[in-house]
Amino acid sequence: RFAGVMDISGTNLHKLRRKVAEAIDVPVERLERIIVPIEKVYTIADHTRCLAYMLGDCIVPSNVREGYLARLVLRRTLRMMNDLSMDEELADLVEAQMEVVGIDNFEQDADVIREIISNEVARYASTLERGTRIVQKIAKSYRAKSSRIPLQEVITLYDSHGIPPEVVKEVAAAEGAVVEIPDNFYSLIAQMHSEAQKEASEDDHLAACRERAAGLPPTKKLYYEFQNKVEFEAVVLDYFDGMAVLDQTLFYPEGGGQPSDTGTLVTPDNVVRVEEVTKVGEVILHRVRGGPLKRGERVKGLVDEERRFSLMRHHTATHVLLYAAKKVLGAHVHQAGAQKGGEVSRLDIRHYRHVTPEELRKIEIEANRMVMSNLPVQISVEERTKAEQKYGFGLYQGGVPPGREIRIVRVGNDVQACAGTHVRSTGEIGLIRVMGVEHVQDGVERLVFSAGLAAVRAVQQMEELLRASADVLSVQPENLPSTAARFFSEWKEQRKEIERLRSRVVELERQNLEGEAVDGVRVVVRRVDAPQKELVALATSVADEGGVALIASVDGGARLVAASGTPAVNAADLVREVCSLLGGKGGGKPNLAQGAGPDASRLEDALEQGRKMIIKALHGE
């Protein structure tokens, strides 16, 4: 009943504590020492209950959207547990909260939740270790400027690096820097992310077309009623800025990660190419190339058939693959994004760790099992509230569509709100081939796949690569793994032997290096055709004994290394001068420098010039 009565945002909490301290006649510092630990205990109880619901409802901690909020709550809880020196495991506290509510009331399995928390605890520990070094560097910078660390810097440290403000304050104080953290810091972070998402959703690149489209009647969507047709007739209602509006269309507009259809519009006088189709409200715009269209003109539309059906296969395959991933990986799997293509598509899923090769194989098998079952793809339009009550909010895998009624696509046991085009049954998808998995960001894995004839072409391409690789090694494809492993093992052994022989060559060269003594300093200037690593080793061996070496080799161009064991000779200056004679550049430190030049024909003269420089420097000239 006291919710909302007190405003504890910003500095208000500190002011309220001061009033309480004055009322009971104790210093505010003493009051805070008494009540802050108690507040943290209540906060931990509240946060662990929150985590029970969030993780139990299959939210995966990440750096985006609801996953970001889950990670924020989880890390704040860990910080407070650490402040109170608690020995309990966070996973135990969350599971205890789940038991109070009832384990069976949560969709996510308790063991999976424990694994998610364990991964997050380890990741948080790594963040703290890395973050301490980052904060130390920033704190020293602001201390040198006699400035406070600004709040925006603290927000960036948390938002980009995951470093809690308490850690920033603690490390900064140790470095002698000052920073102030508002009591409502975490609320500011959550609000910032909510506003960022709102701004992103409000970005409208079709704003210029909306006013014109607002005065036009809705376009009849033939692509829902006749998904397998590719020809239609229509009347041009408007044409502006290369955009054609028809009274009805079979062209599917881009949306939900599915690219638009392409094709042609044929008039009695012209043929224009439809390159892109977009939807503004209930009006569909066709971007055309090849000439203007006239209002009232009748046109015949021809949709690119192969592209349309490939996109339909890939879209339905996305639903199948998502269901298969959920079945293999767990109930928490949720679509984080998708992009359908004619040849290759991708499906981003929320998952708390990397998908293993074995899991990927299981997902592919499960998806193709659904294809072979030839399950019907059922499409219906239902009232939003009833659909949500019937299927739950898992409907909105691809986002929440507008309107009182939503289009429901059911593929087997997978049910989603979806506005895309689909095949009539899973058997029409054909082969689904998962070609790989990519780690997009924390909590998000990307499955890359092809479907139908595109999948067959992908398999054929992989088989061709396998055959070509087997031909190179003159073995049968089935023997390629063992042969490649044997060759690699032999290559490593030969590489070790080559390194040993090179070291021996360097030692022999070092022993046979001829030089001259200049004022008691050994000077070696010569050409040794050896790899750069060996040149450095030879030159360094001379410098280690107090001498000076300028050694060069030729491999197309000229490469040089200079090493100096005496302050009288600067190796960097020496290399720069000699390399300039070869048309190149060089540099390094006074004791060791390297360089190169393309004109190897002048190497002998350049080495002689270098020798003279060394002798002159040793003479003190």
C-alpha positions as CSV (number, residue, x, y, z in Angstrom):
1,R,0.0,0.0,0.0
2,F,3.0,2.3,0.3
3,A,4.0,1.7,-3.3
4,G,4.6,5.0,-5.1
5,V,4.2,7.1,-1.9
6,M,7.9,7.9,-1.6
7,D,10.1,9.1,-4.4
8,I,13.6,7.6,-4.0
9,S,14.9,8.7,-7.4
10,G,18.1,10.7,-7.7
11,T,19.3,12.2,-4.4
12,N,15.8,11.9,-2.8
13,L,16.8,8.7,-0.9
14,H,19.7,10.4,0.8
15,K,17.4,13.3,1.8
16,L,14.9,10.9,3.2
17,R,17.5,9.1,5.3
18,R,18.8,12.5,6.6
19,K,15.2,13.3,7.8
20,V,14.9,10.0,9.5
21,A,18.3,10.5,11.2
22,E,17.3,13.9,12.4
23,A,14.0,12.5,13.7
24,I,15.7,9.8,15.8
25,D,18.7,12.0,16.6
26,V,21.5,9.9,15.2
27,P,24.2,10.8,12.6
28,V,23.1,9.9,9.1
29,E,26.3,7.9,8.6
30,R,25.5,5.7,11.6
31,L,21.9,5.2,10.3
32,E,23.2,4.1,6.9
33,R,25.6,1.6,8.5
34,I,22.6,0.1,10.2
35,I,20.0,0.1,7.5
36,V,22.0,-0.4,4.2
37,P,22.9,-4.0,5.0
38,I,19.2,-4.7,5.8
39,E,18.2,-3.0,2.6
40,K,20.6,-5.2,0.7
41,V,19.1,-8.4,2.3
42,Y,15.6,-7.3,1.2
43,T,17.0,-6.4,-2.3
44,I,18.6,-9.8,-2.7
45,A,15.3,-11.4,-1.7
46,D,13.4,-9.3,-4.2
47,H,16.0,-9.7,-7.0
48,T,16.2,-13.5,-6.6
49,R,12.4,-13.8,-6.9
50,C,12.6,-11.5,-10.0
51,L,15.3,-13.8,-11.5
52,A,13.2,-16.9,-10.7
53,Y,10.4,-15.4,-12.8
54,M,12.6,-14.1,-15.6
55,L,14.7,-17.2,-16.0
56,G,11.8,-19.5,-15.3
57,D,10.0,-17.8,-18.2
58,C,12.9,-18.6,-20.5
59,I,14.6,-15.3,-20.7
60,V,18.3,-15.7,-21.5
61,P,20.8,-13.1,-20.0
62,S,22.4,-11.1,-22.8
63,N,23.3,-7.6,-23.8
64,V,20.0,-6.7,-25.5
65,R,16.3,-6.2,-24.6
66,E,14.9,-8.3,-21.8
67,G,18.1,-10.3,-21.7
68,Y,20.0,-7.1,-20.7
69,L,17.6,-6.5,-17.8
70,A,18.0,-10.1,-16.6
71,R,21.8,-9.7,-16.6
72,L,21.5,-6.3,-14.9
73,V,19.4,-7.8,-12.0
74,L,21.7,-10.9,-11.8
75,R,24.9,-8.9,-11.5
76,R,23.5,-6.4,-9.0
77,T,22.4,-9.4,-6.9
78,L,25.9,-10.8,-7.0
79,R,27.4,-7.5,-6.1
80,M,25.2,-7.2,-3.0
81,M,25.9,-10.8,-2.0
82,N,29.6,-10.0,-2.2
83,D,29.1,-6.9,-0.1
84,L,27.4,-8.9,2.6
85,S,30.1,-11.7,2.3
86,M,27.4,-14.3,1.7
87,D,28.6,-17.9,1.2
88,E,25.4,-19.1,-0.4
89,E,25.2,-19.8,-4.1
90,L,23.0,-17.5,-6.2
91,A,21.5,-20.5,-8.0
92,D,20.4,-22.0,-4.7
93,L,18.6,-18.8,-3.7
94,V,16.8,-18.6,-7.1
95,E,15.8,-22.2,-6.9
96,A,14.5,-21.7,-3.4
97,Q,12.3,-18.9,-4.8
98,M,11.1,-21.2,-7.5
99,E,10.1,-23.8,-5.0
100,V,8.1,-21.3,-3.0
101,V,6.1,-20.4,-6.2
102,G,6.1,-24.0,-7.4
103,I,8.7,-25.5,-9.8
104,D,5.9,-26.8,-12.1
105,N,4.7,-23.3,-12.6
106,F,7.8,-22.4,-14.6
107,E,8.4,-23.2,-18.2
108,Q,12.2,-23.5,-17.9
109,D,13.9,-26.5,-16.2
110,A,15.6,-25.8,-12.9
111,D,18.8,-27.5,-14.0
112,V,19.0,-25.3,-17.0
113,I,18.5,-22.2,-14.8
114,R,21.3,-23.4,-12.6
115,E,23.6,-23.7,-15.6
116,I,22.6,-20.3,-16.9
117,I,23.4,-18.7,-13.5
118,S,26.7,-20.6,-13.3
119,N,27.8,-19.3,-16.7
120,E,26.8,-15.7,-15.7
121,V,28.7,-15.9,-12.4
122,A,31.8,-17.0,-14.2
123,R,31.4,-14.3,-16.9
124,Y,30.8,-11.6,-14.2
125,A,34.1,-12.6,-12.4
126,S,36.0,-12.3,-15.7
127,T,34.4,-8.9,-16.2
128,L,35.4,-7.7,-12.8
129,E,39.0,-8.8,-13.3
130,R,39.3,-7.1,-16.7
131,G,37.2,-4.1,-15.6
132,T,39.5,-3.2,-12.7
133,R,42.4,-2.5,-15.1
134,I,40.2,-0.4,-17.3
135,V,38.9,1.7,-14.4
136,Q,42.4,2.2,-13.1
137,K,43.5,3.6,-16.4
138,I,40.5,6.0,-16.6
139,A,40.8,7.0,-12.9
140,K,44.5,8.0,-13.4
141,S,43.5,10.1,-16.4
142,Y,40.9,12.1,-14.6
143,R,43.1,12.4,-11.5
144,A,45.8,13.9,-13.6
145,K,43.3,16.5,-14.9
146,S,42.0,17.1,-11.3
147,S,38.5,16.3,-12.5
148,R,35.7,14.1,-11.3
149,I,34.9,11.0,-13.3
150,P,31.6,12.1,-15.0
151,L,28.5,10.0,-14.7
152,Q,28.4,9.4,-18.5
153,E,31.8,7.7,-18.2
154,V,30.4,5.4,-15.5
155,I,27.4,4.6,-17.6
156,T,29.6,3.7,-20.6
157,L,31.8,1.5,-18.4
158,Y,28.7,-0.4,-17.2
159,D,26.9,-0.4,-20.6
160,S,29.9,-1.3,-22.8
161,H,32.1,-3.3,-20.4
162,G,29.6,-4.6,-17.7
163,I,31.6,-2.9,-14.9
164,P,29.3,-2.1,-12.0
165,P,29.3,1.5,-10.6
166,E,30.3,0.2,-7.2
167,V,33.4,-1.3,-8.6
168,V,34.1,2.0,-10.5
169,K,33.8,4.0,-7.3
170,E,35.9,1.6,-5.3
171,V,38.8,1.3,-7.8
172,A,38.7,5.1,-8.5
173,A,39.0,5.9,-4.8
174,A,42.0,3.6,-4.6
175,E,43.6,5.6,-7.4
176,G,42.8,9.0,-5.8
177,A,40.0,9.9,-8.3
178,V,36.5,11.1,-7.3
179,V,33.2,9.8,-8.7
180,E,29.6,10.2,-7.6
181,I,27.0,7.5,-8.3
182,P,23.3,8.4,-8.1
183,D,21.1,6.1,-6.0
184,N,18.9,5.4,-9.1
185,F,21.8,4.5,-11.4
186,Y,20.3,1.1,-12.4
187,S,17.0,2.7,-13.1
188,L,18.7,5.2,-15.4
189,I,20.4,2.4,-17.3
190,A,17.1,0.5,-17.7
191,Q,15.3,3.7,-18.8
192,M,18.1,4.5,-21.3
193,H,17.7,1.1,-23.0
194,S,13.9,1.4,-23.1
195,E,14.2,4.8,-24.8
196,A,16.8,3.5,-27.2
197,Q,14.5,0.6,-28.3
198,K,11.6,3.1,-28.7
199,E,13.8,5.4,-30.9
200,A,14.9,2.5,-33.0
201,S,11.3,1.4,-33.5
202,E,10.2,4.9,-34.5
203,D,12.8,5.2,-37.3
204,D,10.8,5.5,-40.5
205,H,12.6,5.5,-43.9
206,L,9.3,5.6,-45.8
207,A,8.0,8.8,-44.1
208,A,8.1,10.6,-47.5
209,C,5.7,8.1,-49.0
210,R,3.2,8.0,-46.2
211,E,1.3,11.2,-46.9
212,R,0.8,10.2,-50.6
213,A,-0.2,6.7,-49.6
214,A,-2.7,7.9,-46.9
215,G,-5.0,9.1,-49.7
216,L,-5.1,5.8,-51.5
217,P,-7.4,2.8,-50.8
218,P,-5.9,-0.4,-49.2
219,T,-4.2,-2.8,-51.7
220,K,-5.9,-6.2,-52.0
221,K,-3.3,-8.8,-50.9
222,L,-3.6,-11.6,-53.4
223,Y,-0.3,-13.2,-52.1
224,Y,-2.2,-14.5,-49.1
225,E,-5.2,-15.9,-51.0
226,F,-3.2,-17.3,-53.9
227,Q,0.3,-18.1,-52.5
228,N,1.1,-20.5,-55.3
229,K,0.1,-18.2,-58.2
230,V,2.7,-16.0,-60.0
231,E,0.5,-14.1,-62.5
232,F,-2.3,-11.6,-61.9
233,E,-3.9,-8.5,-63.4
234,A,-4.4,-5.2,-61.8
235,V,-5.1,-1.5,-62.3
236,V,-2.6,1.3,-61.6
237,L,-4.0,3.6,-58.9
238,D,-1.0,5.9,-58.6
239,Y,2.6,6.4,-59.7
240,F,5.1,8.7,-58.0
241,D,8.9,8.8,-57.5
242,G,9.3,5.5,-59.2
243,M,6.6,3.9,-57.0
244,A,3.6,2.2,-58.5
245,V,0.4,1.5,-56.5
246,L,-2.0,-1.2,-57.8
247,D,-5.5,-2.0,-56.7
248,Q,-4.4,-5.6,-56.0
249,T,-1.1,-7.5,-56.1
250,L,0.6,-10.9,-55.8
251,F,3.9,-9.2,-55.0
252,Y,4.8,-9.9,-51.4
253,P,6.2,-6.7,-49.6
254,E,9.4,-7.0,-47.5
255,G,8.6,-7.7,-43.9
256,G,9.4,-10.0,-41.0
257,G,12.9,-10.8,-42.3
258,Q,11.5,-12.0,-45.6
259,P,12.7,-10.0,-48.7
260,S,10.1,-8.8,-51.1
261,D,9.1,-10.5,-54.4
262,T,10.5,-9.2,-57.6
263,G,9.2,-9.6,-61.2
264,T,7.7,-7.5,-64.0
265,L,4.6,-5.4,-64.8
266,V,3.5,-5.6,-68.4
267,T,1.4,-2.8,-70.0
268,P,0.2,-2.6,-73.7
269,D,3.1,-0.2,-74.3
270,N,5.9,-1.2,-71.9
271,V,7.5,-3.7,-69.6
272,V,8.9,-2.5,-66.3
273,R,10.9,-4.3,-63.7
274,V,9.6,-4.6,-60.1
275,E,12.8,-4.3,-58.0
276,E,11.4,-3.9,-54.5
277,V,8.0,-4.0,-52.8
278,T,7.2,-2.3,-49.5
279,K,4.1,-1.8,-47.4
280,V,3.0,1.5,-46.0
281,G,0.0,1.1,-43.8
282,E,-2.4,-1.0,-45.9
283,V,-1.0,0.3,-49.2
284,I,1.7,-1.7,-51.1
285,L,4.3,0.2,-53.1
286,H,6.1,-1.3,-56.0
287,R,9.5,0.3,-56.9
288,V,9.8,-0.1,-60.7
289,R,12.5,0.5,-63.2
290,G,12.0,0.9,-67.0
291,G,9.6,3.8,-67.3
292,P,6.5,5.4,-65.8
293,L,3.1,3.9,-65.4
294,K,-0.2,5.7,-66.1
295,R,-3.1,6.0,-63.6
296,G,-6.0,3.8,-64.6
297,E,-3.7,1.7,-66.8
298,R,-4.3,-2.1,-66.7
299,V,-1.2,-4.2,-66.1
300,K,-0.3,-7.8,-66.0
301,G,2.0,-8.8,-63.1
302,L,4.5,-11.6,-63.3
303,V,6.2,-12.7,-60.1
304,D,9.7,-14.3,-60.3
305,E,8.6,-17.8,-59.7
306,E,11.8,-19.5,-58.6
307,R,12.6,-16.7,-56.1
308,R,9.0,-16.7,-54.7
309,F,8.9,-20.4,-54.0
310,S,12.5,-20.4,-52.6
311,L,11.6,-17.7,-50.2
312,M,8.4,-19.6,-49.2
313,R,10.5,-22.7,-48.5
314,H,13.1,-20.8,-46.5
315,H,10.4,-19.0,-44.4
316,T,8.6,-22.2,-43.5
317,A,12.0,-23.8,-42.8
318,T,12.8,-21.0,-40.3
319,H,9.7,-22.1,-38.3
320,V,10.7,-25.7,-38.5
321,L,14.3,-25.0,-37.5
322,L,13.3,-22.9,-34.5
323,Y,11.0,-25.6,-33.2
324,A,13.8,-28.2,-33.7
325,A,16.3,-25.9,-31.9
326,K,13.9,-25.5,-29.0
327,K,13.3,-29.3,-28.8
328,V,17.1,-30.0,-28.8
329,L,18.4,-27.1,-26.7
330,G,15.5,-26.3,-24.3
331,A,12.3,-24.3,-23.8
332,H,14.3,-21.0,-23.4
333,V,15.2,-20.9,-27.1
334,H,13.5,-17.9,-28.6
335,Q,13.9,-16.2,-32.0
336,A,16.2,-13.2,-31.7
337,G,16.1,-12.3,-35.4
338,A,15.9,-13.9,-38.8
339,Q,16.7,-13.1,-42.4
340,K,15.3,-15.2,-45.2
341,G,17.0,-15.5,-48.6
342,G,16.6,-17.3,-51.8
343,E,19.9,-19.3,-51.3
344,V,21.0,-18.8,-47.7
345,S,19.0,-17.8,-44.7
346,R,19.8,-17.2,-41.0
347,L,18.0,-17.7,-37.8
348,D,19.3,-16.0,-34.6
349,I,18.2,-17.8,-31.4
350,R,18.6,-16.9,-27.7
351,H,20.8,-19.5,-26.0
352,Y,23.0,-19.2,-22.9
353,R,26.1,-20.9,-24.4
354,H,27.7,-21.8,-27.8
355,V,25.8,-24.5,-29.8
356,T,28.1,-27.5,-30.1
357,P,28.6,-29.5,-33.4
358,E,26.7,-32.4,-31.9
359,E,23.7,-30.2,-31.0
360,L,23.8,-28.7,-34.4
361,R,23.6,-32.2,-36.0
362,K,20.6,-33.1,-33.8
363,I,18.8,-29.8,-34.7
364,E,19.3,-30.6,-38.4
365,I,18.0,-34.2,-38.0
366,E,15.0,-33.0,-36.0
367,A,14.2,-30.4,-38.7
368,N,14.4,-32.9,-41.5
369,R,12.3,-35.3,-39.6
370,M,9.5,-32.7,-39.5
371,V,10.0,-32.2,-43.3
372,M,9.6,-35.9,-43.9
373,S,6.5,-36.1,-41.8
374,N,4.9,-33.8,-44.4
375,L,3.0,-31.8,-41.7
376,P,0.4,-29.4,-42.9
377,V,1.0,-25.7,-42.7
378,Q,-2.2,-24.2,-41.3
379,I,-2.8,-20.5,-41.6
380,S,-5.7,-18.6,-39.9
381,V,-6.6,-15.1,-38.8
382,E,-7.6,-14.9,-35.1
383,E,-8.6,-12.1,-32.7
384,R,-5.4,-11.0,-30.8
385,T,-6.6,-11.5,-27.2
386,K,-8.1,-14.9,-27.9
387,A,-4.9,-16.0,-29.7
388,E,-2.7,-14.9,-26.8
389,Q,-4.9,-16.7,-24.3
390,K,-4.9,-19.8,-26.5
391,Y,-1.2,-20.0,-27.5
392,G,0.6,-17.6,-25.1
393,F,3.1,-14.9,-25.9
394,G,5.4,-17.4,-27.5
395,L,3.4,-16.4,-30.6
396,Y,5.6,-13.3,-31.1
397,Q,8.8,-14.9,-32.1
398,G,9.3,-12.4,-34.9
399,G,8.0,-9.4,-33.0
400,V,4.5,-8.1,-32.1
401,P,2.4,-7.3,-35.2
402,P,-0.1,-4.4,-35.0
403,G,-3.9,-4.7,-35.3
404,R,-6.8,-6.4,-33.4
405,E,-6.5,-9.5,-35.6
406,I,-3.3,-11.4,-36.2
407,R,-2.3,-14.0,-38.8
408,I,-1.4,-17.3,-37.1
409,V,0.8,-19.9,-38.8
410,R,0.9,-23.4,-37.4
411,V,3.6,-25.8,-38.5
412,G,3.3,-29.0,-36.5
413,N,3.5,-28.0,-32.8
414,D,5.1,-24.6,-33.7
415,V,2.6,-21.7,-33.6
416,Q,3.6,-18.2,-34.4
417,A,2.1,-14.9,-35.4
418,C,3.5,-14.5,-38.9
419,A,2.7,-12.4,-42.0
420,G,5.0,-14.2,-44.4
421,T,4.3,-16.6,-47.3
422,H,4.6,-20.3,-46.7
423,V,4.4,-23.7,-48.5
424,R,1.4,-25.8,-48.0
425,S,3.1,-28.6,-46.0
426,T,6.6,-29.2,-44.6
427,G,7.2,-31.8,-47.3
428,E,7.3,-29.0,-49.9
429,I,10.3,-27.5,-48.1
430,G,12.6,-30.2,-49.3
431,L,16.0,-30.8,-47.7
432,I,17.0,-28.4,-44.8
433,R,20.8,-28.1,-44.6
434,V,22.3,-26.3,-41.6
435,M,25.7,-25.1,-42.8
436,G,27.0,-23.6,-39.7
437,V,26.6,-21.7,-36.5
438,E,28.0,-18.3,-35.6
439,H,28.3,-16.6,-32.2
440,V,26.6,-13.2,-32.7
441,Q,26.8,-11.9,-29.1
442,D,26.3,-13.0,-25.6
443,G,23.2,-15.0,-25.5
444,V,22.6,-15.1,-29.2
445,E,23.6,-17.8,-31.7
446,R,23.1,-17.7,-35.4
447,L,22.1,-20.8,-37.4
448,V,23.0,-20.5,-41.1
449,F,21.0,-22.8,-43.4
450,S,19.5,-23.4,-46.8
451,A,16.3,-25.2,-47.9
452,G,15.0,-27.0,-50.9
453,L,17.1,-26.8,-54.1
454,A,19.3,-24.2,-52.5
455,A,20.2,-26.9,-49.8
456,V,20.9,-29.5,-52.5
457,R,23.2,-27.0,-54.3
458,A,24.9,-26.3,-50.9
459,V,25.5,-30.1,-50.4
460,Q,26.8,-30.5,-53.9
461,Q,29.2,-27.6,-53.5
462,M,30.5,-29.1,-50.2
463,E,30.9,-32.5,-51.9
464,E,32.9,-30.9,-54.7
465,L,35.2,-29.2,-52.2
466,L,35.6,-32.6,-50.5
467,R,36.3,-34.3,-53.8
468,A,38.8,-31.7,-54.9
469,S,40.6,-31.8,-51.5
470,A,40.8,-35.6,-51.8
471,D,42.2,-35.4,-55.3
472,V,45.0,-33.1,-54.1
473,L,46.1,-35.8,-51.6
474,S,45.4,-38.6,-54.1
475,V,43.0,-40.4,-51.6
476,Q,39.4,-41.4,-51.5
477,P,37.1,-38.8,-49.9
478,E,36.4,-41.2,-47.0
479,N,40.1,-41.4,-46.2
480,L,40.6,-37.6,-46.3
481,P,40.3,-37.0,-42.5
482,S,42.9,-39.6,-41.5
483,T,45.2,-38.6,-44.4
484,A,45.0,-34.9,-43.5
485,A,45.7,-35.7,-39.9
486,R,48.7,-37.7,-40.8
487,F,50.1,-35.0,-43.2
488,F,49.5,-32.4,-40.5
489,S,51.3,-34.4,-37.9
490,E,54.2,-35.0,-40.3
491,W,54.3,-31.3,-41.2
492,K,54.6,-30.3,-37.6
493,E,57.5,-32.8,-37.1
494,Q,59.2,-31.5,-40.2
495,R,58.7,-27.9,-39.0
496,K,60.4,-28.7,-35.7
497,E,63.3,-30.3,-37.6
498,I,63.6,-27.3,-39.9
499,E,63.7,-25.0,-36.8
500,R,66.4,-27.2,-35.3
501,L,68.4,-27.2,-38.5
502,R,68.0,-23.4,-38.9
503,S,69.2,-22.9,-35.3
504,R,72.2,-25.1,-36.2
505,V,72.9,-23.0,-39.3
506,V,72.7,-19.8,-37.3
507,E,75.2,-21.2,-34.8
508,L,77.6,-22.2,-37.6
509,E,77.2,-18.8,-39.2
510,R,77.8,-17.1,-35.9
511,Q,81.0,-19.1,-35.4
512,N,82.2,-18.2,-38.9
513,L,81.2,-14.6,-38.8
514,E,84.2,-12.6,-39.9
515,G,84.6,-9.1,-38.7
516,E,87.1,-6.4,-37.9
517,A,88.1,-4.7,-34.7
518,V,87.6,-0.9,-34.6
519,D,88.8,0.7,-31.4
520,G,88.4,-2.6,-29.6
521,V,84.8,-3.1,-30.9
522,R,84.0,-6.1,-33.1
523,V,82.2,-4.9,-36.3
524,V,80.5,-7.4,-38.7
525,V,79.1,-6.2,-42.0
526,R,78.1,-8.9,-44.4
527,R,75.4,-10.6,-46.5
528,V,73.8,-13.8,-45.2
529,D,70.9,-15.2,-47.2
530,A,68.7,-16.5,-44.4
531,P,65.2,-15.8,-43.0
532,Q,64.6,-12.6,-41.1
533,K,64.4,-14.5,-37.7
534,E,67.9,-15.9,-38.3
535,L,69.3,-12.5,-39.4
536,V,68.0,-11.0,-36.1
537,A,69.6,-13.9,-34.1
538,L,73.0,-13.4,-35.9
539,A,73.1,-9.7,-35.4
540,T,72.0,-9.9,-31.8
541,S,74.7,-12.5,-31.0
542,V,77.3,-9.9,-32.1
543,A,75.7,-7.1,-30.1
544,D,75.5,-9.3,-27.0
545,E,79.3,-9.4,-27.0
546,G,79.5,-5.6,-27.2
547,G,80.0,-5.5,-31.0
548,V,78.1,-4.0,-33.9
549,A,76.5,-5.9,-36.7
550,L,74.9,-4.9,-40.0
551,I,73.6,-8.1,-41.8
552,A,71.5,-8.3,-45.0
553,S,69.9,-10.9,-47.2
554,V,68.3,-10.8,-50.6
555,D,64.8,-12.3,-51.3
556,G,63.4,-10.3,-54.2
557,G,64.3,-7.1,-52.4
558,A,66.9,-6.6,-49.7
559,R,66.3,-7.0,-46.0
560,L,68.6,-5.6,-43.3
561,V,69.1,-6.0,-39.5
562,A,71.4,-3.9,-37.4
563,A,72.3,-4.6,-33.8
564,S,74.6,-2.5,-31.6
565,G,76.1,-3.4,-28.2
566,T,77.7,0.0,-27.8
567,P,76.1,3.5,-27.2
568,A,78.4,4.9,-29.8
569,V,76.4,3.4,-32.7
570,N,72.6,3.9,-33.1
571,A,71.2,0.9,-34.9
572,A,68.0,2.7,-35.9
573,D,69.9,5.6,-37.5
574,L,72.2,3.1,-39.3
575,V,69.3,1.1,-40.8
576,R,67.4,4.2,-41.9
577,E,70.4,5.5,-43.7
578,V,71.3,2.2,-45.4
579,C,67.7,1.4,-46.4
580,S,67.3,4.9,-48.0
581,L,70.1,3.9,-50.4
582,L,68.1,0.9,-51.4
583,G,64.9,2.9,-51.9
584,G,63.3,1.6,-48.8
585,K,62.7,2.4,-45.1
586,G,63.7,1.1,-41.7
587,G,63.6,1.8,-38.0
588,G,63.7,0.4,-34.6
589,K,65.5,0.9,-31.3
590,P,69.1,2.1,-30.7
591,N,70.2,-1.4,-30.0
592,L,68.2,-3.3,-32.7
593,A,66.6,-2.1,-35.9
594,Q,65.2,-3.7,-39.1
595,G,64.4,-2.5,-42.6
596,A,64.1,-3.3,-46.3
597,G,64.5,-1.8,-49.7
598,P,63.4,-2.9,-53.2
599,D,66.7,-2.1,-55.0
600,A,68.9,-5.2,-54.1
601,S,71.3,-4.3,-56.9
602,R,72.8,-1.6,-54.7
603,L,73.1,-3.8,-51.6
604,E,77.0,-4.1,-51.8
605,D,77.4,-0.3,-52.0
606,A,74.8,0.2,-49.2
607,L,76.6,-2.2,-46.9
608,E,79.9,-0.4,-47.5
609,Q,78.3,2.9,-46.7
610,G,76.9,1.4,-43.5
611,R,80.4,0.1,-42.6
612,K,81.8,3.6,-43.0
613,M,79.0,5.0,-40.8
614,I,79.8,2.5,-38.0
615,I,83.6,3.2,-38.1
616,K,83.0,7.0,-38.1
617,A,80.6,6.6,-35.1
618,L,83.1,4.5,-33.2
619,H,85.9,7.1,-33.8
620,G,83.6,9.7,-32.3
621,E,83.4,11.7,-35.5
